[in-house]
Amino acid sequence: MSDRQSWEEQDSQLFIELGEVVVPGRDEQARLICDLIPASPNEHFMGVDIGCGEGLLSKAVLERYPDAQMTLLDGSESMLTRAAENLGEFAYQIDLRQFDLHDANWLEELPRRFRCIVSSLAIHHLDDDGKRTLYRNLFDHLAPGGALLIADLVHPPNDQVAEAWANEWDRDVREQSLARSGSLHAFERFQDGWNHFRTPDVEFDKPSLLSDQLGWLEEIGFTGVGCYWLRAGHAVYGGYKPSS
């Protein structure tokens, strides 16, 4: 994965194969995000998933909130195809769209009354200014009381933290590789440049400091801003649009 300047379809196929192993606590992150959505279980609402990948986060949302409707955005055709397969039982509740995260025009085609906007491992591809602008625009697309909930890589505040996160990520992937397959094959593949905190690809991956991002969200007007989960440099964070 090192020296990449753009996401390619071969990256999508590799991530589909290894994602459950290389993402620390992926199921735990999804459960928490579902817990944080401001809705009752049988309530109808609209949500959007930015960089939906295989659609697993949206699937978790729809399983928890079976009357919801989700718009799924991704730049990869193979990811959208896989998302459609994974969400077959919710075919009438999803809208799959291809988009370019770096082109803000996709926002103009979205409604402005989303109860939740979620994202996993996508927004770190934007630089600081890009994230800040995106958060401001997403605030306008949330319904009052709605939530922006992000699971993503964050930048370490110093080298010691970077080393600690790198070690923790290695341990998690090693344990998950053994637990899911009984072998270290996936872990060995992960060692080939996947650990951002050991081999950062600064042209492609641009995680920002968590403290900066929380500050930007508060400046924009989000309330309840916080980091709700953090492990191996992967954080779940966000905030809520005021109800009035």
C-alpha positions in Angstrom: 0.0 0.0 0.0 3.0 2.3 0.2 3.7 5.0 -2.4 0.0 5.1 -3.5 -1.3 8.5 -4.6 -4.9 7.3 -5.4 -7.2 4.4 -4.4 -7.3 1.8 -7.2 -9.7 -1.1 -7.8 -6.9 -3.6 -6.8 -6.8 -1.8 -3.4 -10.5 -2.4 -3.1 -10.2 -6.1 -3.7 -7.4 -6.4 -1.2 -9.3 -4.5 1.4 -12.4 -6.6 0.9 -10.2 -9.7 1.5 -8.3 -8.4 4.6 -10.5 -5.6 6.1 -12.0 -7.7 8.9 -8.4 -8.5 10.1 -6.6 -5.2 9.5 -9.1 -2.8 11.1 -8.9 -2.8 14.9 -12.3 -3.5 16.5 -14.3 -2.9 13.3 -17.4 -4.6 14.7 -17.0 -2.7 18.0 -16.7 0.6 16.1 -19.9 -0.1 14.1 -21.9 -1.0 17.2 -20.8 2.1 19.0 -21.7 4.3 16.0 -25.2 2.7 16.0 -25.5 3.4 19.7 -24.7 7.1 19.1 -27.3 7.7 16.4 -30.0 9.9 17.8 -33.0 7.8 16.9 -35.3 5.1 18.4 -35.1 1.6 16.9 -38.3 1.8 14.8 -38.0 5.4 13.7 -37.8 6.3 10.1 -34.9 8.6 9.2 -32.3 9.3 6.4 -28.6 8.7 6.7 -25.6 8.9 4.5 -22.4 6.8 4.6 -19.3 8.6 3.1 -16.8 6.2 1.7 -19.1 3.2 2.4 -16.7 0.5 1.1 -18.4 -2.9 1.3 -21.4 -1.3 3.0 -20.8 -3.0 6.4 -21.3 0.1 8.5 -24.6 0.9 6.7 -25.7 -2.7 7.1 -25.1 -2.4 10.9 -27.2 0.8 10.9 -30.0 -0.8 9.0 -30.0 -3.9 11.1 -30.3 -1.7 14.2 -32.8 0.8 12.6 -34.8 -1.3 10.1 -37.0 1.7 8.9 -34.0 3.9 8.0 -32.9 4.8 4.6 -29.2 5.1 3.7 -27.3 6.8 0.9 -24.0 5.0 0.3 -21.2 6.9 -1.4 -17.9 5.4 -2.6 -15.4 6.1 -5.4 -14.8 2.4 -6.2 -17.2 0.5 -8.5 -16.2 -2.8 -7.0 -16.9 -1.6 -3.5 -20.3 -0.4 -4.5 -21.0 -3.7 -6.2 -20.0 -5.5 -3.0 -22.1 -3.2 -0.9 -25.1 -3.9 -3.1 -24.5 -7.6 -2.5 -24.1 -7.2 1.3 -27.2 -5.1 1.6 -29.4 -7.2 -0.7 -32.1 -7.5 2.0 -32.3 -3.7 2.3 -32.3 -3.1 -1.5 -35.3 -0.8 -1.3 -33.8 1.3 1.5 -30.4 2.1 0.0 -29.2 4.5 -2.7 -25.7 3.6 -4.0 -23.8 6.5 -5.6 -20.2 6.7 -7.0 -18.5 9.9 -5.9 -15.1 11.7 -5.6 -14.4 12.7 -2.0 -12.1 15.5 -3.3 -14.8 17.1 -5.5 -17.3 18.9 -3.3 -19.9 18.9 -6.0 -21.3 15.6 -4.7 -22.7 17.5 -1.7 -24.9 19.6 -3.9 -26.9 16.5 -4.9 -27.7 15.4 -1.3 -30.7 16.5 0.7 -30.2 18.6 3.8 -32.2 16.7 6.4 -30.0 13.7 7.3 -30.4 12.3 10.8 -27.0 10.8 10.7 -23.9 11.2 8.5 -21.4 8.3 9.1 -18.0 7.5 7.6 -15.3 4.9 8.2 -11.7 5.1 7.0 -12.3 7.6 4.2 -12.0 11.2 5.4 -8.3 10.8 6.4 -7.6 11.1 2.6 -8.4 14.8 2.8 -5.9 17.3 4.2 -6.6 19.6 7.2 -8.3 22.3 5.1 -10.3 19.7 3.2 -11.6 18.1 6.4 -12.5 21.4 7.9 -14.4 22.5 4.8 -16.2 19.1 4.6 -17.3 19.2 8.2 -18.7 22.7 7.7 -20.7 21.5 4.6 -21.9 18.4 6.4 -23.2 20.5 9.3 -25.6 22.2 6.8 -26.8 18.8 5.5 -27.8 17.5 9.0 -31.3 17.8 10.4 -31.5 19.6 13.7 -30.4 17.1 16.4 -28.6 15.0 13.8 -25.2 13.4 14.3 -21.9 13.4 12.4 -20.1 10.1 13.4 -16.7 9.3 12.0 -14.4 6.3 12.4 -11.0 7.0 11.1 -7.2 7.2 11.5 -6.0 10.2 13.4 -2.5 11.7 13.5 -0.3 11.0 16.5 0.6 14.0 18.6 4.3 12.9 18.9 6.7 10.1 17.9 6.3 8.1 21.1 2.5 7.9 20.6 3.1 6.9 16.9 5.3 4.1 18.0 2.8 3.0 20.7 -0.1 3.0 18.2 2.0 1.1 15.6 2.8 -1.6 18.2 -0.9 -1.8 19.3 -2.1 -2.0 15.7 0.4 -4.9 14.9 -0.8 -6.7 18.0 -4.5 -6.3 17.1 -4.0 -7.5 13.5 -1.9 -10.5 14.7 -4.6 -11.5 17.2 -7.4 -11.0 14.6 -5.5 -13.0 12.0 -5.1 -16.0 14.3 -8.7 -15.7 15.6 -10.3 -15.6 12.1 -8.1 -18.0 10.2 -5.9 -19.8 12.6 -2.8 -18.5 10.8 -0.7 -15.4 10.5 -1.1 -15.1 6.7 -3.2 -11.9 6.9 -0.9 -10.4 9.5 2.1 -11.1 7.3 0.4 -9.3 4.4 -0.4 -6.4 6.7 3.3 -6.1 7.4 3.8 -5.1 3.8 3.3 -1.3 4.3 -0.2 -1.3 5.8 0.7 0.1 9.2 0.5 3.8 8.6 2.3 4.6 11.9 5.3 2.7 10.7 5.3 3.4 6.9 3.1 6.6 6.4 2.1 7.4 2.8 1.9 11.2 3.1 0.7 11.7 -0.5 -2.3 9.5 0.0 -3.1 9.3 3.8 -3.4 12.6 5.6 -4.9 11.9 9.1 -5.2 15.0 11.2 -4.7 15.5 14.9 -7.8 14.4 16.8 -7.7 17.5 19.0 -7.7 19.8 15.9 -10.7 18.0 14.5 -12.7 18.2 17.6 -11.9 21.9 17.8 -13.0 22.4 14.2 -16.3 20.7 14.9 -17.0 22.9 18.0 -16.1 26.0 16.0 -18.6 25.0 13.3 -21.3 24.7 15.9 -21.5 21.0 16.7 -22.4 20.1 20.3 -21.6 16.9 22.3 -18.3 16.9 20.4 -15.9 14.2 21.6 -13.8 11.2 20.9 -16.0 8.2 21.8 -13.5 5.4 21.2 -9.8 5.2 20.4 -7.6 2.2 19.7 -4.3 1.8 17.8 -4.7 5.3 16.2 -8.2 4.6 15.1 -10.8 6.9 16.6 -14.6 7.2 16.6 -15.4 10.9 17.0 -18.0 13.5 16.0 -20.8 15.7 17.3 -24.4 16.7 17.0 -26.2 19.6 15.3 -28.2 21.6 17.9 -31.9 20.8 17.9 -32.8 24.5 17.6 
